[in-house]
């Protein structure tokens, strides 16, 4: 209970209780914000790993397609066309 003042005791009690409640909930709010930040960071890390895997797959497909194009662009040897053995 608050000290006797010219203001109603119920008002001073409610104001002091609101202040105590704010102070008491600060550690919980800080922990909540920390958990949210860690969850966001873990989600970003998983998303980055997925995108990196996708980009690596795209590079592999591009290299394979280029290699196939190079092989198909080569002219066949005369021995391959005539069917003769070297």
C-alpha positions, -999 to 999 in steps of 0.1 A, spaced: 0 0 0 12 35 -8 20 62 17 -9 85 26 -11 114 1 -37 139 -11 -44 115 -40 -68 85 -36 -49 55 -23 -64 32 -49 -50 54 -77 -15 54 -62 -16 17 -56 -26 10 -92 1 32 -106 28 16 -84 15 -19 -93 17 -10 -130 53 2 -126 62 -30 -107 45 -51 -134 65 -33 -161 97 -39 -143 88 -75 -136 80 -83 -172 112 -68 -187 133 -100 -183 106 -121 -200 103 -96 -228 141 -96 -233 142 -134 -234 113 -134 -259 131 -110 -282 162 -131 -279 143 -163 -289 127 -145 -318 160 -132 -330 176 -167 -328 146 -183 -346 149 -157 -374 186 -163 -377 181 -201 -379 154 -196 -405 177 -174 -426 205 -199 -423 183 -227 -435 170 -206 -464 205 -196 -474 216 -233 -473 187 -242 -496 194 -215 -520 231 -224 -521 222 -260 -529 199 -249 -557 226 -226 -572 251 -254 -571 226 -277 -589 221 -250 -615 258 -247 -621 262 -284 -625 234 -285 -651 249 -256 -670 283 -274 -671 267 -306 -683 248 -289 -710 279 -270 -722 299 -303 -722 272 -320 -742 270 -291 -767 308 -292 -772 307 -330 -778 278 -327 -802 295 -299 -821 325 -320 -830 327 -334 -865 329 -372 -866 361 -388 -878 361 -404 -912 368 -439 -898 336 -436 -877 315 -427 -907 328 -455 -930 327 -481 -903 363 -492 -909 385 -502 -881 418 -482 -877 
